Amino acid sequence: MSGVAAHYETLLARHYTWMFGMPFADKAAEQRALLKQLVEGLLRAGRNALEPWLRPAYDAAESNAQVLRVVVDQVASLTDISAPA
């Protein structure tokens, strides 16, 4: 077991479970699903769903990868409170 994994198992696992009200792995899966939902929704919605400061980059994107990068930047700009809303 790696040092990080051992540290988690011996010192942090029960604290994260208490803080999140569920095992850490379940919370991480929940967060991954939320991020996937946000990215997919923004990709479907297009440029008008983006913050105005990201629209020029979206318009200039020449590939799906570049569009995805803009959408990821949008998701990254959200706070923990605003993302689920």
C-alpha positions as a printed Julia matrix, in Angstrom:
85×3 Matrix{Float64}:
   0.0    0.0     0.0
   1.37   3.42   -0.91
   2.15   5.97    1.75
  -0.77   8.15    0.67
  -3.22   5.23    0.71
  -1.95   4.1     4.12
  -2.27   7.63    5.48
  -5.84   7.82    4.22
  -6.83   4.41    5.59
  -5.23   4.89    9.0
  -5.93   8.55    9.68
  -8.48  10.12    7.36
 -11.08   7.6     6.15
 -13.35   7.8     9.2
 -13.13  11.62    9.27
 -14.11  11.97    5.62
 -16.94   9.5     6.09
 -18.19  11.58    9.01
 -17.79  14.9     7.16
 -19.52  13.74    3.98
 -22.07  11.44    5.59
 -20.93   8.67    3.26
 -17.73   6.81    2.4
 -15.17   8.95    0.6
 -15.28   6.78   -2.54
 -19.04   7.31   -2.77
 -18.63  11.08   -2.36
 -15.94  11.12   -5.06
 -18.23   9.19   -7.41
 -21.04  11.66   -6.69
 -18.76  14.59   -7.51
 -17.52  12.93  -10.73
 -21.14  12.44  -11.81
 -21.92  16.1   -11.09
 -18.92  17.29  -13.11
 -19.85  15.0   -16.01
 -23.42  16.33  -15.94
 -22.2   19.94  -15.95
 -19.78  19.39  -18.84
 -22.31  17.47  -20.94
 -24.99  20.09  -20.31
 -22.72  22.95  -21.31
 -21.56  21.13  -24.43
 -25.21  20.62  -25.45
 -26.21  24.2   -24.6
 -23.39  25.87  -26.54
 -21.87  29.32  -26.27
 -24.86  31.12  -24.76
 -24.64  28.97  -21.63
 -21.09  30.17  -21.01
 -20.0   33.18  -19.04
 -19.45  36.15  -21.39
 -15.69  36.16  -20.8
 -15.43  32.59  -22.21
 -17.48  33.14  -25.37
 -14.6   34.54  -27.48
 -12.54  31.41  -26.74
 -15.54  29.24  -27.63
 -16.02  31.13  -30.89
 -12.32  30.78  -31.73
 -12.22  27.04  -31.0
 -11.22  25.06  -34.08
 -11.79  21.56  -32.71
 -13.96  19.63  -30.31
 -10.99  19.41  -27.97
 -10.72  23.21  -27.86
 -14.46  23.56  -27.2
 -14.15  21.02  -24.41
 -11.28  23.04  -22.92
 -13.49  26.15  -22.81
 -16.31  24.19  -21.2
 -13.92  22.75  -18.61
 -12.72  26.29  -17.87
 -16.36  27.29  -17.3
 -16.97  24.38  -14.93
 -13.72  25.13  -13.1
 -14.87  28.71  -12.53
 -17.94  27.55  -10.62
 -17.9   27.39   -6.86
 -19.0   24.37   -4.88
 -22.16  26.25   -3.97
 -23.12  27.37   -7.47
 -22.44  24.08   -9.28
 -25.37  22.04   -7.86
 -27.83  24.94   -8.17
